[in-house]
Amino acid sequence: MQLLLAAVGKVRPGPERDLFEHYRRRMTWSLTVKEVEEKRPLPVAERILREGDLLLAQVPSGAILVTLDERGRQLESPAFAERLGAWRDDGRSHLIFAIGGADGHSDNLRKRADMLLSFGAMTWPHMLVRGMLAEQLYRAECILANHPYHRGRSD
């Protein structure tokens, strides 16, 4: 399964990028990053629309689009892994994760999304979310492979 992280903004060298790269290197799934940016000083509503268009342009036909959004579903790691495994087993070869800009996602992007995913009610820095996503993708791989990395609850 090929994974793409489509994100608004450019990550700079530092601990957030290091965290992302740490988990990306551990993964066996291919995870690439495409950063998009609107450099023109647009009013907020226009910028949100433009950023949404730039992110949607990264989504190939037939790809699964997961949009990280505060309005999304919160999943436990095993449920997230199960969802990824189901898409993989259904032969879905491209999975796109979209991280928006500071003002959020456009309605067009949310409507196109196959899943809206939230990392909780708190607000997280967008650059940190990249590392959090990479860790959860690595964890999902481990869960699906019965690797001992994930030691969640044993209800």
N, C-alpha and C positions, 0 to 999 in steps of 0.2 A: 504494500500500500504506500502510495506517495502522498506525503503531507506537505502542505504549503501554509506558511504563516504570512498572511497579507496584512500589513500594519501601516497605519498612518504615522509618519515621523521617522527620523533617522536615529538609530541608537548610537551613542558615543561610547568610546572605550571607558570601562569602569566596572564596578561590581555587578551591575544589572546585566551587562553583556556577558561578563564572565560566568554568571550563574546560568544564563541561557545556554551558552556554549558548553558548559560542564555537562548538562543533561543531554543536549543534542548529540554530543560525541558518544555518549553511552548508548544511545538508541540504535537499533538495527533498522528500523523504518527510516526511510529517507525523509528528512525534514529540511525544506529550503525556506528562505525568507525573501519576500518581495516587499520593499518599503516604498510607499507612495507618499507624495507630499504636494499640497497645493501651496505655491509660494506667493500667489497674488493676495493682497490684503482685501479679502471679501467680507461682507457682512456675515455674521455667524450663520444665519439660516442658509445662505448661499454656499458658504464653506462646507457645512455639513452635507449638503446635497452633492457638492463637487467631490468631497472625500468619499462619499458613498459610491459615486460613479467610478472613481479611481479604483476602489476596492473591488467593485463588481466586475471591472475589466480584467481582473486577475483570475476570475472563476471560469474555468473551461466548461463547455457544455457537458452535462451529465455528472458534474462534480457535486459532492456533498458540501454544503456551506454551513459551517458552524460559526455563529456570530457571538463573540463575547460581549455581553450586554448586561447591565444592572437589572434589567427586567426579565432576564432569562431564568431557566431552571437551575437549581442547585442540585448537583448530583454527588453522591458519595463516590469515592474512587472506584470501587468494584462495579457500580452501575455505569460509570463512564467507560470503563474497560469493556464491559459487556456490550454497550452501544457501539464502540469502535470495532469490537470483534464481529458483531452482527453485520456492520457495513462491509467489513473485510470479507466475511464469509459469503455475503451476497454478491461479491465480485466488484464492489465499488472501489475503483483503483485510485481515485483522486479525492482527497479530503482537504478542504480549505478552511482555515481558521482566520477570521477577520477581527482585528483589533482596531477600533476607531480612534479618532482624535479626542482632544480634551472635551469637546462639546457633544460627544456621543455619535451614534449612527443615524443615518437617514431612515425614514420610514420605508423607502424603496429597498434598502439593504435588509432591513428586518423582515420585510414581506418575502424576500427571496430566500431567506435563510431556512435551512432544513431543521435547524435547532438554534435556539437562543440559549446560551450557557452563561451562568453567573458564578463567580468565585466568592459569592457571599454578599451580604448587605453593605459591607464597608466599601469605601472607595479606595482603589489601589492605583498606584502610579502605573501608567501604561507600559513603561519600560520594565517594571517589575513583573507585570502580568505575563510578559514574554517568558521569563524564567519560570514562573509558576506553571504556565501551560506546558513548557518543555518537560518539567518534572512530572506533571500528571500524565503526559504522553509516555514518558519512560516507565512510570509506574504501571500504566495500563498494559504496556508490553510485558512487563514482569508478571502482572496478574494473569494475563492470558497464557503465559508460558509456565505458570506455576513456579516462578522463581521466588526465592525467599525475601527479596527486597521489600515487598509489601507485607507488613505485619499489622494489619488492621484488627479491628475487634473480632473476637471469635464467638460472638453471640451464640 
